[in-house]
Amino acid sequence: MSSRPIDTAPASWSQYEAILDRIGETARLNAAIELSDAVRQIRLDGIRSRHPELSLREAVARLVAEDYGVELPHVE
């Protein structure tokens, strides 16, 4: 596993590692994907709340530009 963070007690870190071992790789991957999707949705919601004039496509294009530095082509 990875190194224990300095602000985490050794006993807590051992419990955390035991839980990760118990749930297995597939469940850990699924949890990571779900978390990534949730963060992306929160960011998209933030863009839409700050820019209500944007369509969903325009908001997604802005998110893509922020994440990847890629401007999506404008489609009417």
C-alpha positions in Angstrom: 0.0 0.0 0.0 1.0 3.6 0.1 2.8 5.5 2.8 0.8 6.5 5.9 0.0 10.2 6.0 1.7 12.0 8.9 -1.6 13.1 10.3 -3.0 9.6 10.5 -2.4 7.3 13.5 -0.8 3.9 12.7 -3.8 2.0 14.0 -6.2 4.0 11.9 -4.0 3.5 8.8 -3.9 -0.3 9.5 -7.7 -0.4 9.7 -8.0 1.6 6.5 -5.6 -0.7 4.6 -7.5 -3.8 6.0 -10.8 -2.3 4.7 -9.3 -1.7 1.2 -7.9 -5.2 1.1 -11.3 -6.6 2.2 -13.4 -4.8 -0.5 -11.1 -5.8 -3.3 -9.8 -4.1 -6.4 -13.0 -4.1 -8.4 -15.0 -2.3 -5.6 -12.1 0.2 -5.1 -12.1 0.9 -8.9 -15.9 1.4 -8.9 -15.6 3.7 -5.9 -13.0 5.8 -7.6 -15.0 6.0 -10.8 -18.1 7.1 -8.8 -16.2 9.7 -7.0 -14.7 11.1 -10.2 -18.1 11.2 -11.8 -19.5 13.0 -8.7 -16.7 15.6 -8.7 -17.2 16.2 -12.4 -21.0 16.7 -11.9 -20.4 19.1 -9.0 -18.0 21.1 -11.2 -20.5 21.2 -14.0 -23.3 22.3 -11.7 -21.0 25.1 -10.5 -20.3 26.3 -14.0 -24.1 26.2 -14.7 -24.9 28.1 -11.6 -22.3 30.8 -12.3 -23.3 31.0 -16.0 -27.1 30.3 -16.2 -27.0 31.7 -19.8 -25.0 28.7 -21.0 -26.7 25.7 -22.6 -25.7 22.3 -21.2 -23.4 21.7 -24.2 -21.7 25.1 -23.6 -21.2 24.3 -20.0 -19.7 20.9 -20.8 -17.5 22.6 -23.4 -16.2 25.0 -20.7 -15.6 22.0 -18.4 -13.6 20.2 -21.1 -11.6 23.4 -21.8 -10.8 23.7 -18.1 -9.8 20.1 -17.7 -8.0 19.5 -21.0 -7.2 22.9 -22.5 -9.2 21.8 -25.6 -11.8 24.1 -27.1 -14.7 22.1 -28.6 -16.0 23.3 -31.9 -19.1 25.4 -31.9 -22.2 23.5 -33.2 -25.4 25.2 -33.9 
